[in-house]
């Protein structure tokens, strides 16, 4: 009852309506109002969303004046709220990146030579290709091809698609997603639920660890969750990533890409094999790599550009245990889809507005939090979760003292929902904290209604989870998006609409505040649940 009573008091406090003036500057220039409430209220959420998706911020793109204006707005708001810079006296954490852009893609061809004939695959139509290893020039000359099924090595699942094969100098062909999804069998992996083994990033990383010279993933609309156009467009532009020196020593492929299913069927036919038959075999336990009687050749040049962007970090010091921290994260960057315009309201002005409102509520919380609270507006989420990955590699509070990460991304704009869906449900004890908070709102907590889309692996909390920090990422159950784009937001909807019902946004933000507020007053650490894909290392607190 004590826990429920505390949650109820917090819920009441969050509806406070006393308003206070902003400082002059960027916030006033971008907002129609000049005051904010110390509680989490609809008018403030709307004001932040309008400002963050306004034309004045130039689309919140990374670099140049758009980034300067966006980060200035965030610093302005954190300063007004009364928080401290989170990076040793600075509001900004510099995030280095390297971007590879394929040169003259229309001239790049994959040349396949097999026992039954030869063919060339064209960039964009049949395949995409690039370098992941910061190489200005990349080439393969008659690299032998090997089909490695889903490209997974998972001892816990008694699964190894790389068993007893030497891949030096060879190119692997890999299926998208995982065998559990392919069979819709809950006894394999997690059945229809998308796992990290299904992610294209994992498949390229594992192929590199195995010593392959190159890897190509076979695209499938259902298995990937997005159409070929998403792959084609993404690999046709600059592809940022963390510099290899800042990426925890991960190996990277000098040549990587995707091919269409039609191209895969043709490639296997040239080698005298049946793609559809081998695909079926690859979904069965005991599958072993299959050398194909064919080779692949390709050569291309890439422009390698290095740059810097910035996470914006604010801190509220704890009154009793300032060395321990709860992290709230939301990405500020936006990449406009074709024809969309510079807005990015749902993705992710909603999340950043929620981040600012939670910061406001914490700054006025009484009593003050015992633990510190860190508010991180990350950069380069849209191009590989780079800002969060860099932060986890260079944390401003040791990960051993990081209690949890609560991530805000794509908050609802269609009114209240009776339940909150946890993306990654059942993994950590934070589900139980959220259930207590939702109970005070007369709401329930439920699993992700579309686990096959792998939303957990497409947002910033993933980096914290992989490092062992328990995470919480939720969506209103009524607002599960369709896969109109890679992150699920149809481009036509991602501009501010004054008719949106943001009452559900406010409810969700209040629930997430209540979770962090409770954590900030405790001395225990939430843990991953038995059977979770993640765990706190022994070096982390709470064990």
N, C-alpha and C positions, 0 to 999 in steps of 0.2 A: 504493500500500500504506500510505503514511503516513496518508492520509485515512481509510482503512478502520480502521487501528489506533486512531486517535483516537476514531472512532465507537464502536468496541468498548469502549474504556476508559470512555467516557461511559456506555454501556449498563450496564456492570458497576457503576459508581458510583451509578447511579440506583436500584439495588436495595438500597442501604444501609438497615439496619433499626434503627440506633441511634435511640432516641426521646428527645425533650426536652420539658420541661413548657411548657404554655401560661401566659400571664399570666392573672390572675383577671379576670373581667368577662364580656362578652357571649359570647365563645367558650365559656367553661365552662358558662354558663347554657344554651347551645343544643346542646352536644355531650355525648354520653354518655361520651367519653373525654377525658382532660386532657393528652394528649401527642401529638406528631407526630414523624414521621421526617424527617431531612434529605433522604432520597431520595423518589422518586415511587413510592408503594406503595398497594396496594389499600385497606388499612384507613383511610388518610388521605383518599383520594378518597371512600370511603363516608361517613366522618364529616362531611366538608364538604357532601356532597350532602344528608345527613339534616338538617343544620343549616339549609342554605339553603332547603330545601323544607318546613321545619317550620311548624306553626301560629303559632309565636311571631313569625315574620317577616311574618305577615298577608298572604301571597301575593306579596310583593315588588312591590306596586303602586307606581306613581309618586306621590309626594307624601305628606304627613302622616306618621303614626307608622310605617307600613309601610316607607317609604323611609328614615326615620331609623334604624330597627332594622337594615335591610339594610346601609346604608352603614356603620353602627357596627360590624357584624360584619366587614365587609371591612377597615375601618381597623384593627380589633383584630388581625386576622390578619396584615396587612402589617406592623404594628408588632412583633408577636411574631416574625415572620420576620426582622426586622432591616433592612427597607427604609426609605427616606426618603420623605417626602411629595413628590409629583411636580409640584406646581403652586406653585412659589416659596414653599415652606414650608407649603403647605396640601395636605391629602389630596384635597380636592374641587375640581372644576372646575364652576362654575355654568353650567347649560345653560338658556337662556331658551326658552320655547315659547309659541305662541298656539294656542288650541283653538276651533274653530268648531262650534257645535251648531245644527242646523236646528230652528227653532221650529214647533210644530204640523204635523209632517210629514203627518199624515192629511188636512190641508186643502190641501196643495200639489199642483198639477196642472200638467202640460205640456199646453198647448192647441195643437193642430196644425190649421192651415187649409191645405188643398190644393185642387188644381183639380178633384178628384173628390169632395170632402167634407171634413168636420171631425171631430175626435175629441179626447178628453182622456185622458191617461195618468196613472195614480194612482201616488203614491209607494209604494215597496215591492213592489207587484204588477207594474208595468210599467217602472218607472224609479226611479232615485235621483238626487238633485241637491243641490248645496251650493255654497258659495263657497270659493275658494282664495285670495282676495285680501283677507281680513280686513275684509269689508264687512258691517255690520249689516243693510243692506237691499240686495237684489239684484233686478233686474227686466230682462226683455226684452219688447219689444212688437213683435210681427210681424217677428222677425228672420229673414231669408231663410236657407234651409237649403242646404248644399253637402255632397255626399258626396266625401270626400277619401281613399277607399280605406283603406290602413293608416296614413295620417297620417305618412309617413316622408319625410324628406329626407336621403338618404345618397349624396353624390357618389361615394364609393368604390365603391358598388354600381350607379352610374349609375341612380339611382332618385330621383324627386322627385314625390311625390303632391300637391305644392302649386304645380306649375308654372303660371305665367301666370294666377294667380287673385288677385283683390282681396277680402280677407275682412273689411274694415272693417264692423262692425255685423252680421256674419253668424255663423251657428252651423254648426259642422262636425260631421258624423257620421263616426265612425272605426271601423274593424274592429280587433279585438284581435289580438295577436301580429304576425307578419310574413309576407311572401310566401314565404320559404323554407320555413317551417313549413307554410303552406297547401298548397304543392305537394309537400312532402317532397322538394325538389329541392336537392341540395348545391351546385348552381351558383348558387343564389340565396341571398344572405346566408350562413347556416350550415346550411341544410337544416332538419332537424327540431330542431336545437339552438336553444334559446331565446336571443334576443339582446336587448341593451338597447333596440333599436328596437321590440321587442315589448311592453315594459313600459308600463303605463298611465301611469306618472309621466312617461316620455319623451313620450308622445303629447299629454298636457296641456301640457307645457312647449313643445313644438314648435308647437302650435296658438296658444299665447300669443305666441310669437316671431313668428308669422305675422300677428298682429293680429286674430285671431278674437275675437268677443264671447263665445262660449261653445263648448263641445265636449262631445259625448256619445259614449261608446264602446259599441259593440254587444257585449253579453256572449255568450260561447260557452263552454260547459263545457270542451270539449277545448282550445280555444285559450287560455283563461285559466288552466286547470289547477285551478280550484276552482269550486264551484257558485254559483248566483245568491244563495243564502242568505248566503255570505261577503260578497258585495258589499252586499246589503241590510242586513245587521247592522252592517257597518263604517260605512256612511253614515248609520245611524240613531242613532249616538252621537257624542260629542265626537270630533273629528278633529284631534289635535295636529299642529303643523308648526313648523318654525323660523320666527321672525318674519321678515318680508320684508327687514328691514334687516340681518339676519344671514345671508341666504341668497345671498350673492355676486351680488346684483343680478338674480337670475332673475325673469323676468316671470311673472305668475300670472293665471289666468283668473278673472274675477268670477263666472262661472257655469260649472259643470262637473258631469258626472255620467255615468251609465251607463243604457242601455236594454236590455231583453231582446231576444232575436232575434225573438220573436213581435211585440213592439212595433215593431221596425225594419221587419219585413215589412208591418205595417199602415201605418206612416208612409210608406214608399216607395209603397205602393199608393195612398194619398191624394194623392200627388204625380204619379200616372200612370206610375210607374216600377216595375221588377221588381227587388226586393232581391237575390234569388238570382242573377239574371243579372249584375247590377252587381258583386256580390261576386266572382263568377268572373272578371270583367274586371279587377278591382282586383289580382288576383294575377299579372297578366301585365305584363312590362316594357313601358313606354311608356304606361301608364295615365295619364290626365289627370283633374283634378277635374270632377265632374258637378254643375252646379246643379240643385237639385230644385225643382219647381214647388209649393213649400209654404213656410209660415212657422211659426215657433215663438214662443209667448209663455209667460212664467212670471214669477211674483213670489213672493218669500219673505223671511222675516227670519231672522237668525242671531244667537245669543248669542256674542259674541267675548270669550273669557277668556284672560288672560295669566298665565303661571305660570313657575316655575323648578324644575328638577330638577338632578341632579348626576352627573357622571362621577366615579368614584373612581380616583385615579392614584397609583401608587407607582413609585419609581425606585431602581435600583441603578446607582451611578456607575461608569463604566468606569475602569480603572486607567491607560490610556494615551491613549485618545481619547474622553474623556467627552462631547464635543460631538456625537458620532455615536451613534445609538440604533437598536436593534431594538425594535419594538413588538409586544407580545402584547395581544390584545383579546378580550373576552367580555362579552356584555351581561347585566346583573344583573336587569333589569326583567322582569315577567311580566304578561300580561293573561289572566285566566281565561276559558275558554270556558264557555258556559252549562252548568250542572250539574257543572262540573269540581271546584270547590273551590279553596282557596288553596294550590296546590302548585307547579306549574311545575318539576318535577324534571328531566325530559329537556331541556326548553326553559325556562331554560338553567342550572339548578343544576349540570348536568354540566359545561358549559363553564367556569363560574366556579370550580368545584372544580378543574378542570384548570389554570386560570390560577393559582390559589393554589399548587398543587403544583409548577408550573414555577417560580414565584417562590421557593419553598422550595429547590428544587434549585439555582437560580442563586445564592442567598445562601450556599450551602455549597460552591459550585464552587471547585476549586483546580486551576490558578491562577485568580485573579479575572478576569472578562471584561475585555478591553481596551476594548470599547465599552460604553456605557451600555445598560441594558435598561429599558424602560418597560412597566408593567403597567397596562392601562386597563380597568376594569369600566364599560362604557358604559350609559347610561340611554336610555330611549325608543327602543330598537331595534324593539320590537313595533309601534310606531305611526309608522313611517317612517324608521327608522335615524337618528333625530334627534341622539342623543348623539354618534355617530361623525361625522356630517356637521358638527356644531358643532366637534368637536375638529379636524377637518381644516382648517376655516376659522380656527381659533385654536390652532394646534399649540404644544405645550410644548417640543418640539424642532423646529427648522425642518424642513420637509418636504425641503428640499435635503440635509439631513443624516440623514434617516430612511432606514435601510437597507432595511427591509421591515416589513410588518405580517403577523403570523401570528394568524389568527382562530380561536377555539374556539366552536363552536355545535353543539348537539345531538350530544353524544358517545354512543357505543354503550353499550347495557346488555344486550346479548345475547351476550356472550362474544367471543373473539378472531376475527379475520378474516384470511385469507391475503393480503389486499391492501388498500391504502389507495386510495380513489378521490379524485382531485383535482377539486374543483368549479372549473371554469375551466381544465381541463387543457390544456397546450400553450402557455399564455400567457407564462410567465416561467421564468427559470432556476431558480427555487425548486423546480420539479418535480424537477430533477436533485439538489438538496440533499436533498429528501425521499427520493428513490430510494436515495441512499447510506445514509441513516439506516434506511430500511426493510430494506435488504440485511443490516444487522447483526442484524435480527430475523428474518431468513429470510422476509421478506415482499416483495411486489411493489407497484408503483405503477401505477395504471390510470386511464383517464378516468372521468368521471361516467357512471354507468350509466343515468341518466335526464336527459339534457341538455335535453330538451324542457320540463322543469318550471322552468327558470330559477332554480335555487337560488342561483346566484352573485349574483343581483341582489336577494336577500332577506336578506342578512346584512351585518354592519358593514364587512367588508373592501372592499365596493364603493366606499365613499367614498375610501379610500386609493388604490384602483386608478384611479379617475377623476382623482385629483390627480397620478398618475404614479408612485406608490410601488408596487413589486412586492408582491404579496400571496400568501398561502398559506391555503387553506381546504379541509379534507379531511373525508371521511366514511369510516368503515369500509365496504368494499365490500359486506359482508353486511348493512349496516344502512341501506340507502337507503330512506327512508320513502315510504309512499303519501301521496297528497295528501288526507288526511282533513281537514286544515284548510289555511289559506293558507300556513303554513310547513311543512306536511307531517306534523304530529304529531297523531294521534288523541287527542282530549281524555281519553278513558278511560285512556290509558296514561301520562299525565303526572303521576303521583303516585309517591312513593317506594315501591319494592317490595324488601324485604330479600332476596328470592330472586333478584334480578338477578345475572347473572354480569358483574362489572365488570373482569374480567381484560383484556378488549379495550379498555376505557377506559384502563387503565393503559398498555397497549402503545402506544396512539395518542398519549397525552400524552408518553410518553418519546420517541417519534419526533419530535414537534414541539419538545421541549426540545433534542434533538440538533441539529436544524436551526438553531435560534436560537443554541445554544452555539457551533456552528462559525462562524456569521456574526459572533458577538461577538468572535472572535479574529482575524478577517481584516481586511484594509485595503481590499479591493475591494468594489464594490457590485454586487449581482445586477441583471440587466437584463431588460426585456421581450424576448421572442423576436420575430424577424421575422414579420410578419403578425399580430401581436397587435392587439387592439382598443385597447391602451393604450401609452403611452410616457412615459419620463421627459423632462420639459422640459429644454432646454439649461441652465437655471439649476441643475438638480439635480446633485449629486455623481456621480462615476463615469462622466461622459461626456467 
